[in-house]
Amino acid sequence: MEGRNPARIADYLQTLQEENVNHPDLADRASSETDRAIELRARDRQRKLISKIDAALQRIDDNTYGYCEETGEPIALKRLEARPIATLSVEAQERHEKREKVYRDE
């Protein structure tokens, strides 16, 4: 749990314990846990997006924003408009996804 706030973790665990007492019915507890899992997944996605935005801002400061990390070529403006946090050109991203798929299928 590196980088996590211990006080927030303690608060979260306390909330879990309280909700288990408040939801003695298994169906209610399962529903509550599902809701919590969805919320945690959304928070994780937001945290990752914020990290990617911070990285994009750093690339702007470094004058490397808009250039493919793999090839060094400029990333198409339409791609950057659609996905401002893009670090790869469309072609490089496609190659990356193909490699990822090959490793996943093995």
N, C-alpha and C positions, 0 to 999 in steps of 0.2 A: 504494500500500500504506500509505496514511495511517493512523496509529493502530496500526500493527502493530509488534510487537517485533522489531527486526532480528536479535537473537540467536536467537529462535524460528524465524525464516525461515531463517537459516543452518543451524540444526539440522535443520530439515525438508528442506532441499536436500541436506544431508549424508546423511540417512536415505534419500532417493530414490536417491542415487548408490550407496550401499551395497546397497540392495535390488536395483538393476539388476545389480550384480555377483553377488549371491546368487541371482538368478533369470535365468540365461542363456536359459532356455527361454521363448519368446514367450508361450505360453499361461500359464505361471506368472507372468510379468511382467504380463500383461494382467489376470489374476485379482487380483494384488496391487494394481495401480493402481485396479481397480474397488472393491476393499475400502477403499482409501484415500479414494477419491472419496466413497463412502458415509459414511465416518467424518467427512470434512471437511464434508459437507452437514449431518450431524447436529450437529456442533459449531457450525456457522453458525446453525442453527435455535435451538440452546440459547443462543447469544450474543444473538440477536434477542429471544428470550423473556425473558432476564434484563434486557435493555434496556427491554422493555415493562413488566416487573414494577417496575423502578426508577421508570419514569414513573408507574405507578399509585400507588406509594408517595408520590411527589412530589405527585400530585393529592390524596391523602389529607391530606398536610401542608398543602396549599393550600385545603382544604375544597371542592375541585371534583370529587372522586371521586364517581362515580355519576350524573354529569350529562353529557348528550350534548354533545359538542364542537360539533356542527353547530347544534342547536336550543336548547341550554341546558335542555332538559326532563330530568326524572329518567329514568334508565335503569331498566327493570324489574328488580326484585330477582331474578327467576328468571334473567334474562340474566346478571346479575352473578355469580350463584351458578355458572352454567354456564361463564362466561368472565370471571373477575375482572379481566382486563386490558382489557375492552371500553371503548371511548371513544365509541361511537355507539349510539344506541338501535337496536332491530331495524329500525324503519322507515327510519331514516337510513342504516343499513348496507345495506339493500336498495337504496335509491336510489343509494348509492355504487357498489355492485356493478353495477347496471344501466348507470350512466354509464361505468364501466370496461369493460363488455362492448361498449358502443356504440363506444367509442374503439378497442378492440382489433379489432373487426370491420371498421373502416374501412380 
